[in-house]
Amino acid sequence: MEQTAFLSEGRINILQDSKISVVECEIAEKYRERAREIRRKNEWKNSGTGAKFMGGSMSMYGGSEEAFDQTLKLQVAGVSRHENKMVYSLNYQQGGGMYFSETGAPDTHVFVHTGIGFYELDVNSAGIIAVSCAHGHMERHISLFDISENNFNGLTDGECSDCNPKWSRKNENILYYDSAGIGYDSGGYFGGLGPRSIYRLNTKTGELDEVLSGGETEYISPFEDENGNLYFIRRPFKPPTRRGISIIDFLTAPFKILRAIGGWLSFFTRSYTGESLNTAGANPAKLAQKSAQEIFVDGNLIESEKNLKLNIAAGDKNAGYAPRSWELVKRSSSGEETVLHKSVISYCVTKNGVIYSNGKYIISENETVKAHFAVKLT
């Protein structure tokens, strides 16, 4: 069976023959070791006369090594393949970059930039990387990087979040991606993301088309195969909830405001970065672990245990955490749509069929040999 790479908890995993193995990110480990060395050199600031001279303990140098590693925010956010090499994006505190990984050889950098986050990416046969880049806290735009020419150019812009770029396997000049507008309230503060729509961009002519959109439905993760079939995930859109302030809310506001600010910031941070805001305590790694009752996916909080029970009741053989309303759809070149699977968080299309995840399992249905397997995620 062919190898399939996927991301889990910010790390690269390889699925082959129904077994999962973790790929150690060499660049991340080197970055982590350099940071640890700097920390060791500055330990005098955290103890003895050094601490007194510096006015007390410095948090970035104090605590356990595990706690320190959490502050580095190292996370692999995208993975693809070019020829015999794996291409991945890695983010850290100050910025991010894209790197090559090849069996038996050291990892090498493709492009690194301070102040920019690199996320989902895909490479076409001409060696052009399409990558979703973070500009500021909420905006994401698609950029192109030509491996042979070593050129990096922005492709999209505006107050939006452009994600999941995928080159068409039918026409290498066609790029698909999903996008959501960024909303602001009357005070100019972030008000949430709109429903995600799918766009098709001809990178040769500049022609841009909106393929799928809907106010109560959003469409994500597009992929066009060699035959012109378009795959995507369709799910209900839940707009940000807003309500007025009652007299009771107003009177009790002084007692709630500090807790509300902390809670909102934590929710906001987890929703859009996948990480917990709170890193205090003896073991922040435990605090960063997601509850068994909630999972954040693309800023959506899903009730995992509730969905699992509903999926079991519906007769799913390998029931997962995603709602059944999250559907993997195949749209033919003639426009006919077929729902392939329900409860889908992510997927990929291979030469032997579709592999997808429902949050609890990775499931493959090999159309060639009619094989089926499910690998449980830990």
RODO-2510 file (C-alpha; in nm, 4 decimals, decimal comma):
residues 378
     n   res          X          Y          Z
     1     m     0,0000     0,0000     0,0000
     2     e     0,1185     0,3560    -0,0735
     3     q     0,2194     0,5901     0,2046
     4     t    -0,0138     0,8661     0,3205
     5     a     0,1155     1,1579     0,5262
     6     f    -0,1128     1,3417     0,7673
     7     l    -0,0851     1,5864     1,0554
     8     s    -0,1883     1,5247     1,4147
     9     e    -0,1136     1,7544     1,7098
    10     g     0,1321     1,9525     1,4965
    11     r     0,3414     1,6481     1,3962
    12     i     0,3817     1,4535     1,0724
    13     n     0,2525     1,0972     1,0688
    14     i     0,2844     0,8319     0,7999
    15     l     0,0071     0,5798     0,7360
    16     q     0,1140     0,2607     0,5578
    17     d    -0,0268    -0,0926     0,5698
    18     s    -0,2805     0,0147     0,8345
    19     k    -0,0016     0,1282     1,0672
    20     i     0,0888     0,4782     1,1811
    21     s     0,4420     0,6009     1,2456
    22     v     0,5508     0,9479     1,3596
    23     v     0,8081     1,1354     1,1514
    24     e     1,0463     1,3294     1,3714
    25     c     1,0875     1,6808     1,2354
    26     e     1,4628     1,7415     1,2226
    27     i     1,4345     2,1179     1,1773
    28     a     1,1993     2,1484     1,4747
    29     e     1,4346     1,9484     1,6943
    30     k     1,7307     2,1660     1,5933
    31     y     1,5336     2,4803     1,6703
    32     r     1,4236     2,3341     2,0023
    33     e     1,7815     2,2391     2,0960
    34     r     1,9146     2,5865     2,0091
    35     a     1,6443     2,7438     2,2251
    36     r     1,7289     2,5075     2,5108
    37     e     2,0981     2,6001     2,4836
    38     i     2,0131     2,9700     2,5047
    39     r     1,7952     2,8915     2,8050
    40     r     2,0770     2,7031     2,9782
    41     k     2,3107     2,9966     2,9216
    42     n     2,0570     3,2282     3,0871
    43     e     1,9711     3,0072     3,3844
    44     w     2,1765     3,2349     3,6116
    45     k     1,8972     3,4913     3,5719
    46     n     1,6550     3,2535     3,7388
    47     s     1,8424     3,1616     4,0540
    48     g     2,0731     3,2905     4,3242
    49     t     2,2283     3,6338     4,3006
    50     g     2,1453     3,6445     3,9299
    51     a     1,7741     3,6310     4,0038
    52     k     1,8086     3,9023     4,2687
    53     f     2,0052     4,1207     4,0296
    54     m     1,7412     4,0747     3,7555
    55     g     1,4609     4,1511     4,0011
    56     g     1,3277     3,7963     4,0372
    57     s     1,2578     3,4944     3,8217
    58     m     1,2258     3,5439     3,4460
    59     s     0,9398     3,3274     3,3194
    60     m     1,0925     3,2448     2,9826
    61     y     1,3903     3,0826     3,1570
    62     g     1,2111     2,9311     3,4538
    63     g     1,0023     2,6164     3,4846
    64     s     1,0592     2,2657     3,3540
    65     e     1,2090     2,1842     3,0152
    66     e     0,8710     2,0517     2,9041
    67     a     0,7079     2,3818     2,9989
    68     f     0,9785     2,5724     2,8130
    69     d     0,9266     2,3637     2,4966
    70     q     0,5576     2,4585     2,5029
    71     t     0,6470     2,8276     2,4846
    72     l     0,8307     2,7731     2,1539
    73     k     0,4978     2,6953     1,9795
    74     l     0,6629     2,4658     1,7241
    75     q     0,3983     2,3222     1,4942
    76     v     0,3990     2,1531     1,1560
    77     a     0,0949     2,2970     0,9770
    78     g     0,1077     2,1607     0,6211
    79     v     0,2556     1,8707     0,4266
    80     s     0,2784     1,7743     0,0596
    81     r     0,5124     1,5898    -0,1776
    82     h     0,7437     1,6968    -0,4604
    83     e     0,9103     1,4178    -0,6598
    84     n     1,0757     1,1959    -0,3967
    85     k     1,0754     1,4617    -0,1243
    86     m     0,8225     1,5598     0,1361
    87     v     0,7551     1,9336     0,1700
    88     y     0,6261     2,0621     0,5025
    89     s     0,5575     2,3949     0,6708
    90     l     0,6781     2,4639     1,0238
    91     n     0,5809     2,7562     1,2449
    92     y     0,7468     2,8860     1,5584
    93     q     0,7213     3,1945     1,7810
    94     q     0,8828     3,4458     1,5477
    95     g     0,7636     3,3172     1,2108
    96     g     0,7802     3,0070     0,9974
    97     g     0,9138     2,8370     0,6889
    98     m     0,8863     2,5539     0,4380
    99     y     1,1286     2,2621     0,4330
   100     f     1,2257     1,9528     0,2340
   101     s     1,2446     1,6114     0,3997
   102     e     1,4029     1,3198     0,2160
   103     t     1,4767     0,9691     0,3437
   104     g     1,8433     0,9310     0,4332
   105     a     1,9262     1,3009     0,4009
   106     p     1,9142     1,6017     0,6364
   107     d     1,6111     1,8289     0,6123
   108     t     1,6754     2,1446     0,4101
   109     h     1,4939     2,4774     0,4015
   110     v     1,2890     2,5889     0,1027
   111     f     1,1858     2,9333     0,2241
   112     v     1,1948     3,0939     0,5703
   113     h     1,0471     3,4266     0,6786
   114     t     1,0235     3,5998     1,0165
   115     g     0,6775     3,7348     1,0906
   116     i     0,4829     3,5100     0,8497
   117     g     0,3088     3,1837     0,9400
   118     f     0,2972     2,9052     0,6793
   119     y     0,0059     2,6620     0,6800
   120     e    -0,1603     2,4274     0,4262
   121     l     0,0408     2,3760     0,1081
   122     d     0,0417     2,1808    -0,2173
   123     v     0,2994     2,1356    -0,4956
   124     n     0,2233     2,0901    -0,8657
   125     s     0,4266     1,8997    -1,1242
   126     a     0,6095     2,2184    -1,2257
   127     g     0,7478     2,2593    -0,8740
   128     i     0,5287     2,5526    -0,7711
   129     i     0,4236     2,5507    -0,4057
   130     a     0,0873     2,7084    -0,3240
   131     v     0,0749     2,7883     0,0472
   132     s    -0,1665     2,9611     0,2855
   133     c     0,0245     3,2298     0,4748
   134     a    -0,0816     3,4141     0,7890
   135     h    -0,0591     3,7934     0,7734
   136     g    -0,1501     3,9412     1,1098
   137     h    -0,3757     3,7594     1,3560
   138     m    -0,6639     3,6620     1,1288
   139     e    -0,5840     3,7242     0,7626
   140     r    -0,4513     3,4392     0,5532
   141     h    -0,3577     3,4730     0,1883
   142     i    -0,2358     3,2327    -0,0786
   143     s     0,1233     3,2742    -0,1998
   144     l     0,3229     3,0900    -0,4654
   145     f     0,6823     2,9741    -0,4363
   146     d     0,8729     2,8561    -0,7441
   147     i     1,1235     2,5964    -0,6241
   148     s     1,3499     2,6187    -0,9306
   149     e     1,3478     3,0009    -0,9524
   150     n     1,3457     3,0582    -0,5755
   151     n     1,0685     3,3170    -0,6134
   152     f     0,8008     3,3916    -0,3517
   153     n     0,4989     3,5975    -0,4569
   154     g     0,1632     3,6801    -0,3005
   155     l    -0,1408     3,5647    -0,4966
   156     t    -0,4479     3,6779    -0,2980
   157     d    -0,5161     3,9662    -0,0613
   158     g    -0,7948     4,1481     0,1204
   159     e    -0,9701     4,1103     0,4551
   160     c    -1,0242     3,7359     0,4272
   161     s    -0,8940     3,3978     0,5351
   162     d    -0,7769     3,1949     0,2328
   163     c    -0,6932     2,8328     0,3175
   164     n    -0,6429     2,4811     0,1806
   165     p    -0,4876     2,5556    -0,1607
   166     k    -0,4904     2,2562    -0,3969
   167     w    -0,3596     2,2349    -0,7515
   168     s    -0,5936     2,0731    -1,0008
   169     r    -0,4676     1,7323    -1,1140
   170     k    -0,6332     1,7979    -1,4510
   171     n    -0,4762     2,1378    -1,5256
   172     e    -0,1636     2,2417    -1,3356
   173     n    -0,2396     2,6113    -1,3924
   174     i    -0,5679     2,5862    -1,1991
   175     l    -0,5619     2,6387    -0,8231
   176     y    -0,8544     2,5718    -0,5898
   177     y    -0,8852     2,7083    -0,2365
   178     d    -1,1498     2,8008     0,0196
   179     s    -1,1992     3,1473     0,1620
   180     a    -1,4017     3,3268     0,4290
   181     g    -1,4515     3,6990     0,4751
   182     i    -1,3471     3,8593     0,8042
   183     g    -1,6199     4,0510     0,9824
   184     y    -1,5771     4,3486     1,2129
   185     d    -1,8211     4,5162     1,4495
   186     s    -1,9046     4,8875     1,4631
   187     g    -1,6060     4,9432     1,6891
   188     g    -1,3658     4,7894     1,4398
   189     y    -1,3064     4,4749     1,6438
   190     f    -1,2991     4,1248     1,5012
   191     g    -1,6523     3,9854     1,4786
   192     g    -1,5918     3,6406     1,3290
   193     l    -1,5468     3,4657     0,9958
   194     g    -1,8168     3,4317     0,7350
   195     p    -1,9047     3,1027     0,5610
   196     r    -1,6208     2,9481     0,3623
   197     s    -1,6635     2,9318    -0,0151
   198     i    -1,4597     2,7516    -0,2805
   199     y    -1,2746     2,9469    -0,5503
   200     r    -1,0960     2,8451    -0,8706
   201     l    -0,8066     3,0597    -0,9875
   202     n    -0,6283     3,0302    -1,3216
   203     t    -0,2739     3,1332    -1,2279
   204     k    -0,1844     3,1793    -1,5954
   205     t    -0,4676     3,4148    -1,6958
   206     g    -0,5649     3,5526    -1,3532
   207     e    -0,9292     3,4506    -1,4005
   208     l    -1,1044     3,3902    -1,0668
   209     d    -1,4360     3,2049    -1,0272
   210     e    -1,6493     3,1364    -0,7215
   211     v    -1,7343     2,7665    -0,7531
   212     l    -1,9455     2,6974    -0,4435
   213     s    -2,0928     2,9290    -0,1807
   214     g    -2,3949     2,9533     0,0447
   215     g    -2,5080     3,1613     0,3406
   216     e    -2,6161     2,8685     0,5603
   217     t    -2,3627     2,6203     0,4231
   218     e    -1,9871     2,6380     0,3862
   219     y    -1,7548     2,4470     0,1573
   220     i    -1,3933     2,3616     0,2380
   221     s    -1,0918     2,1579     0,1235
   222     p    -1,1460     2,1423    -0,2552
   223     f    -0,9629     1,8891    -0,4725
   224     e    -0,9999     1,8253    -0,8464
   225     d    -0,8809     1,4895    -0,9820
   226     e    -0,7499     1,4008    -1,3291
   227     n    -1,1028     1,3457    -1,4603
   228     g    -1,2352     1,6821    -1,3495
   229     n    -1,4272     1,5510    -1,0476
   230     l    -1,4323     1,8058    -0,7647
   231     y    -1,4191     1,6758    -0,4055
   232     f    -1,4982     1,8965    -0,1066
   233     i    -1,6348     1,8935     0,2481
   234     r    -1,9788     2,0460     0,2951
   235     r    -2,1003     2,1444     0,6393
   236     p    -2,3533     2,3811     0,8036
   237     f    -2,2285     2,7293     0,8796
   238     k    -2,2781     2,8556     1,2326
   239     p    -2,2494     3,2352     1,2470
   240     p    -2,1045     3,3982     1,5591
   241     t    -2,3798     3,4269     1,8211
   242     r    -2,4641     3,7699     1,9543
   243     r    -2,7164     3,8825     2,2119
   244     g    -2,8073     4,2059     2,3867
   245     i    -2,6974     4,3006     2,7366
   246     s    -2,9666     4,2635     3,0024
   247     i    -2,9973     4,4706     3,3225
   248     i    -2,8688     4,1719     3,5234
   249     d    -2,5700     4,1419     3,2932
   250     f    -2,4999     4,5117     3,3391
   251     l    -2,5246     4,4997     3,7187
   252     t    -2,3065     4,1909     3,7523
   253     a    -2,0515     4,3000     3,4915
   254     p    -1,7880     4,4201     3,7433
   255     f    -1,7785     4,0720     3,8973
   256     k    -1,7561     3,8936     3,5637
   257     i    -1,5378     4,1093     3,3485
   258     l    -1,1962     3,9714     3,4468
   259     r    -1,3121     3,6108     3,4151
   260     a    -1,4875     3,6929     3,0877
   261     i    -1,1809     3,8561     2,9373
   262     g    -0,9622     3,5594     3,0299
   263     g    -1,2187     3,3077     2,9094
   264     w    -1,2825     3,4851     2,5805
   265     l    -0,9129     3,5194     2,5049
   266     s    -0,8598     3,1511     2,5795
   267     f    -1,1534     3,0513     2,3562
   268     f    -1,0375     3,2834     2,0792
   269     t    -0,6822     3,1518     2,0933
   270     r    -0,7871     2,7858     2,0899
   271     s    -1,0387     2,8451     1,8121
   272     y    -0,7961     2,9955     1,5664
   273     t    -0,4571     2,8555     1,6649
   274     g    -0,5491     2,5194     1,8185
   275     e    -0,3505     2,6069     2,1299
   276     s    -0,4439     2,6994     2,4833
   277     l    -0,3759     3,0520     2,6012
   278     n    -0,2969     2,9264     2,9518
   279     t     0,0555     2,7874     2,9809
   280     a     0,0998     2,8354     3,3541
   281     g     0,1383     2,5647     3,6130
   282     a     0,3673     2,2711     3,6705
   283     n     0,2752     2,0922     3,3507
   284     p     0,1287     2,3157     3,0771
   285     a     0,1424     2,0253     2,8341
   286     k    -0,1503     1,8714     3,0188
   287     l    -0,3444     2,1967     2,9942
   288     a    -0,2824     2,2054     2,6191
   289     q    -0,4489     1,8688     2,5693
   290     k    -0,8015     1,8941     2,4349
   291     s    -1,0915     1,7740     2,6414
   292     a    -1,2541     1,4485     2,5379
   293     q    -1,5797     1,6438     2,5192
   294     e    -1,4647     1,9176     2,2814
   295     i    -1,2534     1,9429     1,9688
   296     f    -1,1725     2,2573     1,7735
   297     v    -1,1681     2,2144     1,3961
   298     d    -1,1097     2,5216     1,1769
   299     g    -1,2409     2,7452     1,4534
   300     n    -1,5481     2,5248     1,5067
   301     l    -1,6124     2,3795     1,8513
   302     i    -1,7688     2,0356     1,8058
   303     e    -1,9263     1,8301     2,0825
   304     s    -1,7269     1,5136     2,0285
   305     e    -1,8928     1,2833     2,2824
   306     k    -2,2426     1,3886     2,1778
   307     n    -2,1593     1,3360     1,8106
   308     l    -2,0004     0,9986     1,8842
   309     k    -2,3195     0,8744     2,0501
   310     l    -2,5316     1,0010     1,7607
   311     n    -2,3034     0,8382     1,5048
   312     i    -2,3151     0,5054     1,6905
   313     a    -2,6948     0,5276     1,7079
   314     a    -2,7010     0,5903     1,3317
   315     g    -2,5205     0,2605     1,2768
   316     d    -2,1727     0,3860     1,1835
   317     k    -1,9303     0,0939     1,1965
   318     n    -1,6357     0,3173     1,2852
   319     a    -1,8150     0,6060     1,4540
   320     g    -1,6193     0,9276     1,4996
   321     y    -1,6395     1,2687     1,6616
   322     a    -1,7453     1,4832     1,3649
   323     p    -2,1141     1,5656     1,3105
   324     r    -2,2923     1,3630     1,0431
   325     s    -2,3732     1,6929     0,8713
   326     w    -2,0057     1,7246     0,7764
   327     e    -2,0167     1,5481     0,4410
   328     l    -1,7506     1,4554     0,1862
   329     v    -1,9024     1,5275    -0,1536
   330     k    -1,7912     1,4352    -0,5054
   331     r    -1,9115     1,6635    -0,7836
   332     s    -1,8711     1,5315    -1,1388
   333     s    -1,7691     1,7498    -1,4334
   334     s    -2,1375     1,7548    -1,5338
   335     g    -2,2376     1,8965    -1,1931
   336     e    -2,3878     1,5803    -1,0406
   337     e    -2,3148     1,5564    -0,6665
   338     t    -2,2696     1,2376    -0,4620
   339     v    -2,2237     1,2224    -0,0855
   340     l    -1,9378     0,9753    -0,0339
   341     h    -1,9094     0,9810     0,3458
   342     k    -2,0524     1,1556     0,6506
   343     s    -1,8741     1,2759     0,9657
   344     v    -1,5641     1,3860     0,7725
   345     i    -1,3053     1,6241     0,9194
   346     s    -1,0359     1,5821     0,6530
   347     y    -0,9597     1,3592     0,3551
   348     c    -0,7285     1,2864     0,0646
   349     v    -0,7862     1,1276    -0,2740
   350     t    -0,5350     0,8622    -0,3797
   351     k    -0,5034     0,6491    -0,6931
   352     n    -0,6755     0,3667    -0,5026
   353     g    -0,9620     0,5667    -0,3542
   354     v    -1,0444     0,8036    -0,0700
   355     i    -0,8876     0,8100     0,2751
   356     y    -1,0619     1,0243     0,5359
   357     s    -1,0721     1,0979     0,9077
   358     n    -1,3725     1,1414     1,1367
   359     g    -1,1602     1,2600     1,4298
   360     k    -1,1341     0,9185     1,5917
   361     y    -1,0404     0,6945     1,2990
   362     i    -0,8588     0,7164     0,9680
   363     i    -1,0662     0,5179     0,7225
   364     s    -0,9691     0,3866     0,3797
   365     e    -1,1891     0,2321     0,1165
   366     n    -0,9728     0,0898    -0,1604
   367     e    -1,1866     0,0996    -0,4728
   368     t    -0,9413    -0,1139    -0,6679
   369     v    -0,9335    -0,4218    -0,4448
   370     k    -1,2484    -0,3452    -0,2441
   371     a    -1,0462    -0,3379     0,0776
   372     h    -1,1546    -0,1488     0,3861
   373     f    -0,9702    -0,0617     0,7038
   374     a    -0,9947     0,1823     0,9915
   375     v    -0,7016     0,2936     1,2045
   376     k    -0,7870     0,4358     1,5451
   377     l    -0,6182     0,7627     1,6353
   378     t    -0,4702     0,7893     1,9854
***
